Amino acid sequence: MGKPLEGVTVLDLGQIYNAPYCTLLLAYLGAEVIKLEPVNGGEHLRKRLGKEGAQFPFLMLNNNKKCITLNLKDEKGKKLFFELVKKVDVVIENFAYGVMDRLGFSYEKLKEANPSIIYASSTGFGGSGPYKDLPAMDLTIQALSGIMSITGFADRPPVKSGPAIADFTGGIHLFGGVMTALYKKAKTGEGDRVEVSMFDAVYPSLASSLGYYFGHKQPPPRTGNRHSGLAEAPYNVYPTIDGHIAIFCVNDKHWANLMNVMNLPEFIDDPRYSTIPERIKNIDEVDELITEWTKGFNKRDLFQLLSRHHVPCAAVQDLEDIHNDEHYRISKMINDIEHPVHGKISVPGNPIRLQSQNDLDIVPAAQLGEHNMEVYHGLLGITMETLEELIEKKVI
């Protein structure tokens, strides 16, 4: 059986994490993704390839794509770009707001070249509002969106979330928008303009904290590893002999299970702890009680013990643990592949799984301009002589 997006061709102008993650998912689902990069060194993430370890984000996010180069500021390059637009279904980019318009590649111009084109972009703040022209990085989105204000401990400054959550959340929403537009195109034959703002995309993730804000008429304090809306207890990370373990009780049954494992059944119906509201009132005492118990165990032994007794928990794993995690390996979310230049590397699989699909066939990220000949000669029909001239003039 063919892949669900076979026959869909995507022109990918993405850089760093946001759009490249969107197009990685599209490629994994069978779309032909043509990654277009600047002639001089490629996109920003590729330029890190000479730095130790820094090459892996690029190699993780650009599998199964064809890579070409093109100078979008050159007049001949602009003409070639529009020729490519005529041949594809989707154009995807995550430049700063207004860049494509300034280059002469507005949605209206792309529609003139290809009336059914889907043009998808992800920016920091969208095309309206006072923030639209601000530089947008994951850090600035986390700051302005409120994420940093609720991350960390109450007696310390705000901190950012470790993962690039704004970039990847934006990329996931961009993928959803593109898929919606492709569905519409399949039904009507019409293209569309898809816009995603990272600032917009992260807002729903504040749900727990917003619940506290609306309920108490004031922002919540930074809660560290406790529930961000202070709506659950216990809900924290507790010390063990060799690390830490996360434990939380969503309901009173979980609390009873935990107390039985801890051999403290008298606390199940103790009025100070018998309900979630009472446990929240006495949250410091609850955490002290659990801490005294957890610090006598190894984290993995305790993880297994609590899991057997149906107490929600998880050992806190570091990146070495994650790299060797059995579950990730069995689910093939982590895959070891051989790259022709960088040797054995680990790359992500596709978290979107369809029952009809077989194992994912991962093609390593291509070299800069590796598919110039295939795309410009094979897809656009440009002669070899003309290609040589374009290369000499650094158009491609």
N, C-alpha and C positions, 0 to 999 in steps of 0.2 A: 504494500500500500504506500502511495506517495505521501509526502509530508503535507500538512494542511495549507502551508503558504507557498507551495510550489507554484511557479508562474507569476509570483509577485516580485517585482524588481524595485529595490530601494537604493536611492543615492544618499549616502551617509556623509554629512559634513561635520559629524560630531567630534567633540574633543573632551579630554579628561574623562569624567565618569558618567555624566548625566545622559546625553544622547547615545554615547557608545554602549551603555548598558541596554537601553531600549533596542538598539539595532542588533545587539548580540542575541537577545531573546527572539527577535524576528528571524535572524539567520538560523538559530537553532530549530525554529519551527518551519524552516524550508525556504524562506525568502532568499533571493539572490541579492546580497548586500554589497554594493560597490562603495568602498570607503574612499572618499576624495580628500587628499591632504595637500598642504602647501609643498611646493617643489623643494624649498630650502629646509630640509630637516624633518618635514612632516608635522603632524599635530603635536601640541605641547607635551602630551604624555609620552609620545615616542621619543622626544628629545631627552628624556631621562634615561634612555637605554644604556648610556655609558656609566651610569652611577650604580654602585653596588646595591643590589636588591631593588632599586627603584624601577627596574624594567618590568617587574612582574605585574603591576596593575595594567600596563598596556597589553601584555601577553595574555592576561586573564580575560580582558574585555573585547578582544578583537579577533577571536577565533571565527572560522567559517565565513570570513569576509574576503572579498577581492580588494586589493589596494592599488589605487592609481594616484598620480600627482597632477595638479593643475594650478596654474597661476591665475587666480580669479581677479587680479587687478590689471591683467594684460587684456587688451581688446580682443586678441585672438583667443585668449583663454575664456573670456566671457562668451564668445560665440560658441566655443566648444561646450561650455557649460549648458547653454540652451539646447544644443544638439543632444546632450545627455538627458536633459529634462524631457525631451520628446520621446525618449525610449523607456522611461521608468514610470512606475506607478506612484512612488512616494519620494519626496525630498525631506530629509530630516536634518535639523541643525540645532545647536545650542549656543550660538554666538550671543554677545551682548545685544540688548534691545536696539534695533535700528541698523545694525551692521548690514544685514542682507539688503535692506532698502537702499542704503548708501552705495552698495556695490551694484545696484541696478537689478536686484533679484527679488523684487517684491512679489507677493502672491499674485497680484494682477498681471505682472510681467510673465510669471511662470504659467499662468492660465492661458496667456496668449500663445505660448509655445505648446502647451499641452492642456486643452480644456478640461480634462478629467483628472488633472494632477491633484494629489493630496500633499499639502505642504504643512509640515509639522515642526513646531519650534518649542523649545523650552528655555525660558529666561529666568532671571532671578525673581523679578517682581511683576512681570507681565507688561502690557502695553498701555496701561493707564494708572493714574494715581501718582502721588508725589515721589515714590521710590523708583519709578520705572527706569530712570537713567543712572541709578546707582550701580557701582561695580558689585557683582554678586559672586561670592564664594560660599562654600558650605558654612564657614565660620560666621560670615556676616548674616546669612539667613538664620542661623541658629540664634544669633544675638537679637536681631530685630523681631523674630517670630515669638520670642518668649521662652524658647527651649532652654537657653542658658540660665534664665532667671529661676528655673525650677530644678536645675541640675546641680548636684553638689550637696554640701552640708550647710546647715543654717548659720553656723559660726564662721563660715569661710566664703571667699568670693565665688561668684557664679563660675561654672566651668562648662565647656562644650561637651557634647556627647562624643565619645571616642570614634565611632564609625561616621562616615560621611553620609549621614542620614538624609540631609536635604538633597544632595546630588542624586542619590539612588531612589529616594521617594519621588523626586521629579522624573527620573527616568522610567520608573514603573508606571506613573500616571501618563507619561508620554506614550508608552507602549499601549496602554488602554485606549488612549485617544486615537492612535493610529489604527488599532484593530477595529474600533467603532466606525471610523471613516472608511476602512476597507469593506466592512459589512454594508455600509450605506452604498458604496460604489458598486458592490456586487448586485445590489437590489435595483439601483436607479441608473447606474452608469455615471453618476456625478461625483466629482472630487469634492474636497473641502479644505478649509483652513483649520488646523489643530493648534491650539496654543495652551501651554502648561506653564504655570508659574511655580517655582520651587517654594516661594513664600506661601502661596495658596495651598500647595500640596501637603505641607507639614502641619497646617493648622488643626486638622481633625485629630492628630496624634496627641493634642493637649487635652483630650476629653476628660481624663481623671482630674487634672488640675483645674480645668474650667468648672467641673462639678463642685469642687471645693469653693472656688471663687464665687459662683452664683449662689451657693448655699450659705456661705458665711459673709458675703458682701465684702470680701477682701481677698487679696492674693494669698495663696498658701505659702508657708515657709519652704525653703529648700529642705527636702526630707531625706537626703542621702539615699540609702537603699530601702527606706520605708516607702510605702505606697504614696504616690505623688499627690493623691487627693486625701490622704490620711483616712481612707475608708475601709482598710483591712488591718487586722492585727491577730496574730503575728504576720509580719510581711517584712522580711529583712534578710541580711546576709550575716551569718554567724561564724565565729572562728572555730577551726578544728586544729588538730595536731599539726597537719601538713598543709593547711590552706583555709578555705572557707566553703560554706554551703549556704545556698539560698533556701529558705523555708517560708511558706505562707499557708494560711488557712482561710479558704474562701468562705467556709460555712462552719457551723458548730460541730458537725460530724467530723470534719478534719481536726478541729481542736480536740475533740474527744479521742480521736485516734492518736494524736501526738501525745496527749497526757498519758494514755495507756502505755505507749512505747517508753515514755520517760518514767514509768512507774509512779505516776502522780495522779491517780484516778480521783483523788479528793478535790482536785482543781477543776474537774469537768463541770460540776454544778456549783462551784464557788461563785457567789453573786458578783465578785469582782471580775470574773473572767468568763462567765457562762454564756454571754452574748457578745456579738461583735462590737456594739456601742460601748459596753463595759470594758472590753479588752482595749479599745482605743483610748478610753479614759485613763487606763492603767498601762499604757503602752511601754513605758520605761521599765516597770516591774516585769511585764511579760518578756521583754527582750533580755533582761538580766537573768531571769529564770532559765530561759532557753540557752543563753550563752554559757552559763555554768555547766550545763549538760553537754553541749556540742563540743566543747573544747577538750573533752576526753576521748574523742573518736578521730580516726582518719576519715577524710572527707568521702572517699569512695565507699568505705564500709558503711558509713552513716547514710549515704545516698541509697545504697541497696536496702538497708534496714528500714528506713522510712518509706521507701517506695513499696516494699512488701506490705506495709501497714496502711497504704493508701493515704499517705501524707504528702501533699505536693511539695516537691523539693528538687534541687539540682546541685551537684558539685560545681563549684566555680572553676571552669577550665581555662587554662591559658592557651596561647596560640599553638604551642607544641602539642598540647592535648588535642586541640581542634584538628591540627594537621594529620594526626594519627587516629582520629575518632572513628570507631568502628561503624557507627550509624551512618555518618557521612559517606564512608567508603562503600557500604552496602547499598545505600540509596544512589550512589554515583553522583552525589553533589560535588564531591572532590574527585578529580580524575588526574592521574599521572599520564602525561603524554610526552613524546619526544619532539622537541623543536629542532629544526635543522641547524640553527645557529646557537641557541642557548641550552641545548641538551635537554635532560629530563626536567620537566617543570610540572607544577600542579595547577590546574585550571578548574573553574567552576563548571558544573553541569547546568541543566535547565531545571529550575524549580517548578516549572509548569509542565506537568506530565499528562499525556493523553494515552488512554488505554490502547488506542489503535496504533501507537507508534512503538517501534522497536528501540533498542539501545541507541543513544545519541552517538553519531559519528562526528568526532571533533577534529577539525582541520586547524593546525597551528596558525597563529597570527602571521600574516604575510609580511615580507620585507617592503620597505618604502618603494612604491611604484612597480611592484612585482607584476601587476596585471595590466600595465599600461598597454602592452602590445595586444593582449586579448581584448581589452575593452575598446580602445581607440581604433584598432584595425579590424577586429572581429565584429564588434557591435556597431560602430559608427562607419566602418568601411573606409577609413583614412588610409591613403597609400603609404607604403614604407618610406618613400622619398619625402613625403610631407611630414611624416613622423620624425624623421631625422632632423628636418629643419626646425620643427617645434622643440625638439630636445635641445638643439644647439642654441636656440634663442630663450631657453629656460621657460617656455610656455608650459611644458609638461616635464 
